[in-house]
C-alpha cells in the first residue's frame, strides 16, 4: 500500500523527492500519511478534492485484495 501511494504521489508532484509516506497501525486500520511539498499540495488534492478522492479509492481497492482497512491522510 505504502509503495503504491508513494508511486502515485511522485507521478503527480513537481518535486517528487519531497514526497514521503508514513504508515501506522491504529485500531485495526492501516493509516497512511502522505506528505508533499507545499506547492504540490494542490496537485495532489485537485479541484474540489477529486484527485485525493481518486487516490483514496485506488488505495482502498488495493487494500480489499489484501483484506485490510486503509485510511489515507494528506498532511502538511
N, C-alpha and C positions, 0 to 999 in steps of 0.2 A: 504494500500500500504506500509506504513512505517513498519508495523509488518512483512509483507511478506518479504521485503527486508532484514530486520534485521535477520529473521529466516534463510534465505538462507546464508547470510554472516557469521553468527555464526557457521553454519554447515561446512563451508569451512575453517574457521580460526583455527589456533592452539591456539590463545589467544582470545577466544570468549568474555571475559569480556571487551576487548578493542574495541569491535565493537560498533559504535554508528551511528544513522541515524537522521538527522535533516531535517525538511521539511519547505518549504517556498512557498508562492503563488506569482508567478511572471508572469505578462501578461497573465492571464487566464490559466496558466500552473502550475502544482504542481512540484516543484523541490525538489528531494530527494538527500541529500548529504550523502554519505557513507564514514565513516572514520574507518580504521582498523589500527592495529599495523604495523609498518614498515616491519617487517619480514613476515607478512601475505599479503602484497600488491601483491606479485607475484602470490599467490594462488587465490586471488580474480580477478585479471586481466587475468591470464592464458597466455599460449603461443599465441602470435600474437593477444591477446585480445579476444580470443574465449569465455572464461568464462564470461568476462564482457559483451560481446555481448549477450550471452545466458541469463544472469541476466536481462539485459535491455529488452530483448524480453518477458520474463516471466512477468515482471512488466507492460509492455505496454499491454500485453494481459489481465492482470487483470484490468487494467485501462479502457479498452474498455468496459468491462462489467458494469462499473460504469459511462461510458460516460465522462471520464476525459482525459486530456492530461498530461502525466507524463514524466519528464526528470530525468534520474539517472546520478549523477556525483560521481565519485570516487575521493576523495581528501585526501591529507595527513594532 
